[in-house]
Amino acid sequence: MSEKNEKGPGRQAAWDKILTALESWRTNLEDPSVTTVAEKYHRDAWAVLVSTILSLRTKDEVTLVTSRRLLEKAKGPAEMSRMAEEEVARLAYPAGFYRTKAASLKKIAAILLDEYGGQVPADMDALLALPGVGRKTANLVLIEAFDLPGICVDVHVHRICNRAGWISTKNPEETEMALRRDLPKKYWKGINALLVLYGQNLCRPVSPFCSKCVIAKYCRRNGVDKSR
């Protein structure tokens, strides 16, 4: 990423400048929904897991409402296990794929009670073995609930990193692995929140606000045919 794409020792400095610029830009913006839920429930791993699952294919404002509503009734796996799947689905509505998520949450609650004493495991492989949990969800739980290193890659992180030319990958999992190799570890936990907010507000999928971009000199604008 030289001013456009530095190599070697300059790459660390480029990452420093990019992340510092993004941190300054987001000063007055609210955190993404899962981070907000995590703070409200004092980093409770169950609350983070539930809200992260509900957040998939769902807007932040809907995630906040449905997470709080469901967690009021299901404060932990034991309460969830006693609820009918239909009730879980009703409380999860209108989150995307709310019926599928309700079924997954019921199964997860049973597994946590049977195998982990009702606790969410702080382990990537164990989390990935849970129904409906992929790498994005697992990483976010490890980061937000356990303060462990991880890189949560969603559509915003994948799009922006490839648009800027920092990496060249085909899917979010490849993006995560590329960032694990290239991104300084001190930025792993925070990059998701920064790029989610940036993607929602400026670096939109279609016609991004390039005229307002605070990291323009570090962006190749790959695939950008129209901008504002």
Helices and strands as residue ranges (DSSP letters): H 10-25, H 33-40, H 45-55, H 60-73, H 77-82, H 85-92, H 98-115, H 124-128, H 135-146, H 155-164, H 172-182, G 185-187, H 188-201, G 210-212, G 216-218
